[in-house]
Amino acid sequence: MATTLNFDTPKTSTPRPVAVTGTIARNSLAYLTIKLNITNSATAARNRSFYRLLTITNTSVTAQLVSTSYTLSIVPKLLGSDTVGAVESAWSYTP
């Protein structure tokens, strides 16, 4: 009989899905940096940023279209006074 363990009880983070689109040139390595800025008007000490760096390899002789979603975990969990700013993303390539 399998046992299911949940190490995040009570919930201590807020999952935040981020849509990602772009084109990776043929035969290249792409790096995608996703950044979320969280601000809190009531408590400036809660202002913080979250990053995720993804590496995507395209070994094809044609460009690769990317259209997917990644989830970033915001810890500690978002409060009602927290605001998620605009999502920033940046692509860089190595041929």
Backbone as a chain_set.jsonl record, in Angstrom:
{"seq": "MATTLNFDTPKTSTPRPVAVTGTIARNSLAYLTIKLNITNSATAARNRSFYRLLTITNTSVTAQLVSTSYTLSIVPKLLGSDTVGAVESAWSYTP", "coords": {"N": [[0.842, -1.169, 0.0], [0.678, 2.119, -0.973], [1.942, 5.165, 0.342], [1.055, 8.533, 0.622], [2.829, 11.48, 0.895], [2.797, 14.796, 2.058], [4.697, 17.489, 2.111], [4.194, 20.132, 2.365], [2.285, 21.202, 4.207], [0.838, 23.065, 6.669], [-0.001, 25.042, 3.736], [2.725, 26.823, 2.574], [3.644, 28.324, 0.576], [2.998, 30.218, -2.448], [1.897, 29.215, -5.513], [2.807, 30.44, -8.716], [1.87, 30.627, -11.886], [3.553, 31.222, -14.977], [3.342, 32.39, -18.209], [5.209, 31.558, -21.079], [6.726, 32.51, -24.072], [8.485, 32.259, -27.153], [11.202, 32.108, -29.579], [13.664, 29.803, -30.407], [16.763, 29.858, -31.865], [18.087, 27.81, -34.54], [20.141, 24.971, -33.788], [21.138, 25.882, -31.227], [21.684, 27.016, -27.834], [19.52, 28.051, -25.4], [18.859, 30.434, -22.861], [16.565, 31.204, -20.453], [15.44, 33.687, -18.393], [13.277, 34.247, -15.779], [11.546, 36.638, -13.928], [9.912, 37.657, -11.017], [8.512, 40.343, -9.304], [7.647, 41.175, -6.058], [5.701, 43.298, -4.159], [4.842, 45.075, -1.159], [2.595, 47.174, 0.162], [2.052, 47.763, 2.796], [4.097, 46.708, 4.396], [7.253, 47.221, 3.835], [9.445, 45.558, 4.171], [8.671, 43.132, 3.253], [8.95, 43.215, 0.548], [10.192, 41.641, -2.332], [12.047, 39.626, -4.717], [11.71, 37.056, -7.178], [13.36, 34.535, -8.98], [13.842, 32.499, -11.887], [15.828, 30.391, -13.739], [16.009, 28.951, -16.844], [17.189, 26.42, -19.01], [17.262, 25.684, -22.375], [17.719, 23.466, -24.969], [18.215, 23.46, -28.42], [18.683, 21.292, -30.828], [18.014, 20.99, -33.366], [17.853, 21.578, -36.964], [16.199, 23.563, -37.591], [14.403, 26.478, -36.44], [13.066, 26.576, -33.112], [9.917, 26.804, -31.734], [8.683, 28.132, -28.712], [6.179, 27.742, -26.416], [4.815, 27.751, -23.552], [4.169, 27.06, -20.04], [5.505, 27.946, -16.89], [5.908, 27.328, -13.412], [6.418, 29.359, -10.658], [7.417, 29.337, -7.287], [6.3, 31.218, -4.622], [7.626, 32.26, -1.693], [7.69, 33.579, 1.555], [4.19, 32.628, 1.611], [1.876, 34.508, -0.401], [0.355, 37.461, 0.863], [-2.697, 39.305, 1.509], [-2.022, 41.977, 1.196], [0.119, 41.938, -0.479], [1.525, 42.503, -3.714], [1.864, 41.322, -6.971], [4.103, 42.293, -9.302], [4.672, 43.291, -12.748], [5.609, 40.599, -14.842], [8.888, 39.827, -15.645], [10.892, 38.823, -18.347], [13.707, 37.377, -19.984], [15.583, 36.435, -22.771], [18.532, 34.706, -23.716], [21.18, 33.617, -25.843], [23.324, 30.936, -26.943], [25.2, 30.076, -29.599]], "CA": [[0.0, 0.0, 0.0], [1.482, 3.334, -1.102], [1.64, 6.275, 1.241], [1.27, 9.85, 0.027], [3.333, 12.445, 1.853], [2.707, 16.179, 1.631], [5.594, 18.235, 2.978], [3.812, 21.534, 2.356], [1.026, 21.336, 4.927], [-0.041, 23.898, 5.857], [0.611, 25.657, 2.561], [3.644, 27.888, 2.955], [4.046, 29.055, -0.624], [1.958, 30.505, -3.426], [2.363, 28.92, -6.869], [2.475, 31.5, -9.676], [2.192, 30.212, -13.253], [4.032, 32.273, -15.87], [3.332, 31.973, -19.614], [6.472, 31.848, -21.748], [6.738, 32.297, -25.516], [9.702, 32.733, -27.808], [11.758, 31.267, -30.628], [15.068, 29.471, -30.198], [17.436, 29.671, -33.153], [18.53, 26.433, -34.804], [21.431, 24.548, -33.228], [21.619, 26.8, -30.187], [21.318, 26.817, -26.44], [18.828, 29.261, -24.945], [18.678, 30.626, -21.429], [15.417, 32.06, -20.172], [15.354, 34.154, -17.011], [11.952, 34.757, -15.418], [11.643, 37.388, -12.671], [8.679, 38.196, -10.429], [8.731, 41.295, -8.216], [6.534, 41.231, -5.115], [5.764, 44.476, -3.291], [3.835, 45.118, -0.107], [2.424, 48.585, 0.532], [1.969, 47.902, 4.253], [5.358, 46.316, 5.026], [8.291, 47.23, 2.8], [10.372, 44.449, 4.408], [8.18, 41.961, 2.514], [9.264, 43.366, -0.876], [11.182, 40.65, -2.722], [12.035, 39.194, -6.12], [11.89, 35.624, -7.392], [13.946, 34.272, -10.292], [14.0, 31.123, -12.346], [16.625, 30.308, -14.949], [15.742, 27.714, -17.58], [18.067, 26.15, -20.14], [16.559, 24.911, -23.403], [18.63, 23.146, -26.062], [17.603, 23.164, -29.711], [19.688, 20.642, -31.679], [17.397, 20.867, -34.683], [18.344, 22.494, -38.008], [15.187, 24.608, -37.75], [14.088, 27.207, -35.21], [12.111, 25.911, -32.227], [8.963, 27.701, -31.078], [8.413, 27.788, -27.322], [4.934, 28.301, -25.9], [4.542, 26.881, -22.422], [3.979, 27.739, -18.768], [6.328, 27.492, -15.781], [5.36, 27.774, -12.134], [7.37, 29.817, -9.655], [6.878, 29.282, -5.926], [6.534, 32.441, -3.853], [7.743, 31.908, -0.283], [6.483, 33.035, 2.148], [2.937, 32.728, 0.878], [1.368, 35.866, -0.614], [-0.671, 38.004, 1.747], [-3.632, 40.186, 0.816], [-1.399, 43.268, 0.92], [1.197, 41.738, -1.447], [1.179, 42.712, -5.117], [2.822, 40.77, -7.932], [4.304, 43.241, -10.39], [4.784, 42.726, -14.088], [6.581, 39.522, -14.996], [9.976, 40.164, -16.557], [11.583, 37.66, -18.888], [14.795, 37.726, -20.884], [16.198, 35.311, -23.474], [19.896, 34.864, -24.206], [21.484, 32.45, -26.676], [24.688, 30.538, -27.254], [25.131, 29.246, -30.812]], "C": [[0.894, 1.241, 0.0], [1.002, 4.397, -0.126], [1.957, 7.575, 0.538], [1.699, 10.807, 1.124], [3.218, 13.842, 1.264], [3.542, 17.003, 2.602], [5.254, 19.722, 3.041], [2.432, 21.717, 2.984], [1.315, 21.941, 6.278], [0.725, 24.553, 4.715], [1.461, 26.847, 2.996], [4.113, 28.686, 1.752], [2.827, 29.295, -1.506], [2.509, 30.167, -4.801], [1.918, 30.025, -7.817], [2.863, 31.033, -11.076], [2.566, 31.416, -14.114], [4.05, 31.718, -17.29], [4.621, 32.437, -20.276], [6.324, 31.553, -23.241], [8.035, 32.849, -26.083], [10.132, 31.767, -28.894], [13.24, 31.06, -30.355], [15.687, 29.174, -31.557], [17.916, 28.225, -33.305], [19.917, 26.198, -34.201], [21.97, 25.516, -32.172], [21.075, 26.416, -28.817], [20.703, 28.122, -25.96], [18.718, 29.253, -23.43], [17.526, 31.604, -21.25], [15.43, 32.408, -18.696], [13.969, 34.748, -16.794], [12.096, 35.433, -14.052], [10.266, 37.901, -12.266], [9.069, 39.145, -9.304], [7.474, 41.374, -7.362], [6.729, 42.479, -4.25], [4.624, 44.408, -2.28], [3.745, 46.551, 0.387], [2.407, 48.795, 2.043], [3.306, 47.637, 4.944], [6.438, 46.199, 3.962], [9.293, 46.081, 2.967], [9.933, 43.178, 3.677], [8.433, 42.085, 1.008], [10.368, 42.372, -1.236], [11.037, 40.301, -4.185], [12.295, 37.696, -6.179], [12.362, 35.409, -8.819], [13.887, 32.795, -10.601], [14.765, 31.169, -13.651], [16.391, 28.951, -15.584], [16.711, 27.613, -18.748], [17.315, 25.255, -21.117], [17.521, 24.718, -24.567], [17.835, 22.834, -27.319], [18.693, 22.605, -30.618], [19.178, 20.459, -33.101], [18.029, 21.858, -35.673], [17.311, 23.57, -38.316], [14.936, 25.28, -36.402], [13.022, 26.454, -34.419], [11.224, 26.954, -31.568], [8.708, 27.203, -29.663], [7.135, 28.505, -26.901], [4.475, 27.381, -24.78], [4.328, 27.72, -21.164], [4.899, 27.112, -17.732], [5.726, 28.052, -14.499], [6.489, 28.154, -11.191], [6.688, 29.764, -8.295], [7.278, 30.539, -5.173], [6.481, 32.068, -2.376], [8.292, 33.111, 0.467], [5.255, 33.329, 1.291], [2.48, 34.186, 0.753], [0.298, 36.225, 0.411], [-1.592, 38.902, 0.934], [-3.038, 41.528, 0.454], [-0.215, 43.159, -0.041], [0.678, 41.947, -2.867], [2.27, 42.117, -5.987], [2.907, 41.757, -9.081], [4.367, 42.53, -11.727], [5.872, 41.661, -14.115], [7.631, 39.97, -16.012], [10.595, 38.873, -17.062], [12.635, 38.14, -19.884], [15.38, 36.451, -21.469], [17.642, 35.665, -23.805], [20.265, 33.542, -24.893], [22.969, 32.218, -26.787], [24.603, 29.641, -28.485], [25.977, 27.986, -30.683]], "O": [[1.757, 1.395, 0.864], [-0.185, 4.501, 0.181], [3.014, 7.709, -0.079], [1.031, 10.936, 2.15], [3.514, 14.043, 0.087], [3.164, 17.197, 3.757], [5.955, 20.489, 3.701], [1.532, 22.305, 2.383], [2.052, 21.3, 7.027], [1.955, 24.609, 4.733], [0.991, 27.751, 3.686], [4.897, 29.625, 1.896], [1.778, 28.672, -1.341], [3.495, 30.769, -5.227], [0.784, 30.496, -7.736], [4.044, 31.036, -11.425], [1.973, 32.488, -13.996], [4.691, 30.701, -17.554], [5.071, 33.563, -20.064], [5.855, 30.482, -23.627], [8.607, 33.796, -25.544], [9.5, 30.731, -29.104], [13.978, 32.013, -30.105], [15.188, 28.335, -32.307], [18.121, 27.517, -32.319], [20.743, 27.106, -34.121], [23.132, 25.916, -32.229], [20.15, 25.615, -28.679], [21.31, 29.183, -26.102], [18.514, 28.212, -22.805], [17.52, 32.692, -21.826], [15.43, 31.519, -17.844], [13.541, 35.639, -17.528], [12.693, 34.871, -13.134], [9.55, 38.501, -13.068], [9.871, 38.788, -8.442], [6.377, 41.608, -7.869], [7.8, 42.683, -3.68], [3.594, 43.776, -2.513], [4.696, 47.081, 0.961], [2.714, 49.888, 2.519], [3.617, 48.263, 5.957], [6.524, 45.186, 3.267], [9.926, 45.675, 1.992], [10.728, 42.255, 3.501], [8.155, 41.144, 0.264], [11.368, 42.273, -0.525], [10.036, 40.631, -4.82], [13.007, 37.14, -5.342], [11.841, 36.015, -9.755], [13.884, 31.951, -9.705], [14.395, 31.903, -14.567], [16.556, 27.918, -14.934], [17.014, 28.613, -19.398], [16.797, 24.204, -20.74], [18.073, 25.685, -25.091], [16.894, 22.04, -27.288], [19.531, 23.354, -31.12], [19.843, 19.843, -33.934], [18.653, 22.841, -35.273], [17.522, 24.398, -39.202], [15.227, 24.709, -35.351], [12.175, 25.774, -34.999], [11.716, 27.879, -30.921], [8.538, 26.005, -29.437], [7.029, 29.726, -27.018], [3.828, 26.361, -25.022], [4.311, 28.949, -21.227], [5.058, 25.891, -17.694], [5.112, 29.119, -14.504], [7.404, 27.366, -10.954], [5.512, 30.108, -8.171], [8.458, 30.88, -5.1], [5.452, 31.624, -1.866], [9.316, 33.644, 0.038], [5.284, 34.158, 0.381], [2.667, 34.989, 1.666], [-0.545, 35.404, 0.772], [-1.288, 39.223, -0.215], [-3.493, 42.166, -0.495], [0.393, 44.172, -0.385], [-0.463, 41.608, -3.18], [3.455, 42.371, -5.774], [1.912, 42.028, -9.755], [4.143, 41.324, -11.82], [6.921, 41.81, -13.488], [7.297, 40.433, -17.102], [10.8, 37.934, -16.292], [12.471, 39.17, -20.537], [15.642, 35.493, -20.742], [17.936, 36.813, -24.14], [19.725, 32.487, -24.56], [23.772, 33.149, -26.736], [24.004, 28.567, -28.43], [26.03, 27.18, -31.612]]}, "num_chains": 1, "name": "protein.A"}
